[in-house]
């Protein structure tokens, strides 16, 4: 094979070596991709993705409030009022956090 730019001649042996190196690099990249996928899908990877969101205190409190209200409604329907009292106290704490961000 001749490269028109450099006039280099490659033997069949050279082509085989080159092909082997290319395949080896591709296999290495595939292995690395699988490793990154494994790390990303692990518990630690998921935690890192979540923390990378840099959720503000206000948004985190809003999410907590939504969860607590949902639980409060479920326990109210189940007539588990002791749990409702505990949830109400937590809701009050979260509301104090949100009061800091209240624009009125």
N, C-alpha and C positions, 0 to 999 in steps of 0.2 A: 504494500500500500504506500502511496506517495502523498505527502502533504504538499500542496501546491505553494504554500507560503514559505516554507523552510526547505523544501526539497529533501525532506527526511524520508528514509525508507524504513518501514517497519516490517519485521519478519512476522511470521505466524506465531512464533514463540513470544515476541514482544506484544502482539495483540492479545494473546492468551493471558500474559502477565497483567496487562492493562485491564482486561475484562475481569480478571480475578480481583484486582484491587477495587474496581468499581463495585462489584457485587459485595465484596467484604465491607466496604464503606456503607453501602445501602443496607446491609444486614445490621450493621452497627447502629445506623440511624433508626431502623425499625425497632431494634432492641431498646434504644433510648426513648423512642416514642411510647413504647409499651410501659417502660419504667415511669415516665412522666404521667401517663394515664393512670397507672396504679397508684402513684403518690397523690394525684389529684382526686382520685375516687376514695382514698382512705379517709378515715375519720379526721386525722390531723390535717389533711389537705382540705377537707370541707370546712374545718374550723378556720383555717388560714384564709380561705376565700371569704368566709362570712366576716371575719374581723377586718379584712381588707376593705370592706364597705365603709368603714369609719362612720358608723351610724351615730348620729348626734344623740345627746341625752334626751332631747325633746322627742325625737322619733322613736327612740327605744321605749320611752315612757308611754307613748301612744300605743305602741305594739303591746306592751305589758297590760295597759288598760283594756285593750280589746280582748286579750286572752282572759283577763280576770273577770270581765263582764260576761263573757261567754260561759265561763265556769260557774259564775254566780247564777246565771239563768238555768243552767243544767241542774245544779244542786237545788235550786228553788223548786223546779219541776219534780225533782225526786224527794222533796220535802226533807232535805238534809240541812236543817237550819243552823246547826253548829258550824258546819263548813261555810255556810253563807256569812256567818259573823266574822270568821277568820278572813274570808275573801273581802268583806267590806272594809276591814281594817287595812288590808293591803291596797285596796282601791283608794282609800283616803290618803295613804302615803304617796301613791303615784300621782294623785290629783294635786298634792302639794308641790311636787316636782313640776307638773304642768302649769301650775299657777305662775311660776317664774317666767313662763313664755307667753302668758296671756297678754294680748295686745290691748285689752280694754281697760 
